[in-house]
Amino acid sequence: MTTIASYLKNVTKIVSSLDKRAYDSVLSEIKRAAQQRHTIYLVGNGASSITVSHFANDLMKNSGENISNLLGLGIRVIALSDNMPFLRLFPMIFQRTWHMWST
């Protein structure tokens, strides 16, 4: 078996073993947030901050466009890790800022 065939076999095995209900649950929450005009806050640490930033862009552009067409609404997403000055101050101003953003 070639390296790529082996890789694809392993990926297929892993993907088919995933609990699809978890993905459905996340999608339901994203749809609910869009319908209720809530903001989705994402945060990552280290290299995960890049993933979070990319996911936020995907939600705003790709998925947001699809959900916007379905619901007539866009998705409001903030990747907190894209704002490093804020993250450095975050522990000091957590309660006050979170209250301000969550209303």
N, C-alpha and C positions, 0 to 999 in steps of 0.2 A: 504494500500500500504506500502511495506517495505521501510525502509530508503534508501537502495541502489536503489530500483526501482524509488523512488521519486527523488533522486539525478540524476540518469541517464535521467529521463524525463526532468528535468530542464536543464541539460547540453545539451541535444538534442535540446531543444527549443532555448537556447541561441546560439548554433552553427549554427542552421538553419537560425537564424535571422541576422547573420553577413553578411556584404557586401563583397561578394567574389571578387569583382573587386579590392578591396584594396590589397588582397593577390596576385592576378594576377599581379598587378602593381609592388609590391615588388619583386616578382619572375622575372619579366621582367627586372627590374633594376639590380638584381643580375646576371642574364644571360648576360646582356649588359656589366656589369663591368668585368665579366670573359672573354668575347669575346675581349674586348678592353684592357685587361690586366691592368685594374685599380685596386686599392686597396680599399677595403671596410673598413672604420673606424667605430668602434662601441664604444660607451661610455655609462656608466651607473653610477648612483650615489647611494651610500649606498647599500642596498640589490639588487638593479637593476644591480649593477656591476657584481654580480654572474650570473645573467641571461644573461648579455651581454657576459661574458666569455664563458658560456656554448653554447650560440648561435654561437659564433665565432668558437668554436671547432666543432660544428655540421656542419657549413659551410665548414670548412677545411677538415673534415674527411668524413662525410656522404654525404651531398649534393655536396660537392666539388668533391667527387669521381664520383657521378652520372653525374654531369655537365662536369667533366673532360672527362668521357667516351663519352659524346655526342659531345663536342666541341674540344676535344683534348687539353684542357687547365685546369689548376687548378684555384681555387679561392684564391686570396690573401686577407687575412683578418687580421686586427689588432684590438684587444680589448684594447683600451687605458686604461681602468680601471685595466688591469692586470699589468700595469707599474706605481705603485704609486709614485716613485720618479719623474717620468716624469710629472704626473698629478699635483704634488705640485709645480713644476716649470712652468707648462703650461701657466698660465696667463702672466708670465714675458717673455716667449719666443714664444708666440703664433704665431705671424706673421712670424718670421724668420723660425721657425720649420715647420709650415704649408706649407710655400712656398717650403722649401727643400723637404718635403715628397710628395707634390702634383706635382712635376715635374718628 
